[in-house]
Amino acid sequence: MCASTGKAASHVSREQIDISMDVSSLYHLSKCQDSLLLNFYNNNDKLKISEVRPGVIYGFQTDLTKMDKKLFNRVEYDSVFGTFVNRFLIQAIYADDTTVYGSGEQLRCILNLDSCINAIKLIIDKGGNEDEVYVYNTFDEISSVLEVAYMIHHEYDNGVFTIDNPRGNEENHSYKATNQNLLNLGWNTYRLKDCIQSIGSWLLLQNIQYDSEYTYPEIKWNKHI
């Protein structure tokens, strides 16, 4: 999530979240660039734009993709493409230790995959207008990385270990986000603690060739780490 700046800012119906443009990865810089471009096209070409800013998504299938195996998503749990919640879930169901980067005090917005799909449907049906860019911070709840690890540990009783953080972001930081714009549309949120068992049961049926080596980071965000 990244707030944009510039002439178009007065035309943005934004959720209040203060995030610096001084980021530590090209990935996050691209998010800031997206916001600037969306504001430009709304201001310059009068396009109706709803900017969806999702949190860390967890889960692997939706109610629709479960209807046919041809629609199944890939199961990513590695340190590059697998989000930390999915990685923790797979480590837990295979009785492996959860690998928490750094102290684990980093706060993150987390989002169930089905919840994300429902939010996008709502935004398409009821969202914004042509005069403004509507920003929708899309997340179910805010938790620290360590809280998520122990939430999953509570269900599977696996180990929880901290390892060196390969990322350049701060571990202790201010983090104030609101999803009120979505709630105003009638959005219903999910809770991770209510989804752990169902996701884990589905994963066990997939006969994944789990390899713990893929869960350990081999890529560092910059040469100074």
Buried (B, 14 or more C-beta within 10 A) or exposed (E): BBBBEEEBEEEBBBBEBEBEBEBBEEEBBEBBBBBBEBBBBBBEEEEBBBBBBBBBBBBBBBEEBEEEEEEEEEBBBBBEEBBBBBBBBBBBBBEBBBBBBBEBBBBBBBBBBBBBBBBBEBBEEEBBEEEBBBBBBBBBBBBBBBBBBBBBBEBBEBEBEBEEBBBBBEBEEEBEBEBEBBEEBEBEBBEBBEBBEEBBEBBEEEEEEBEEEBBEBEEEBEEEE
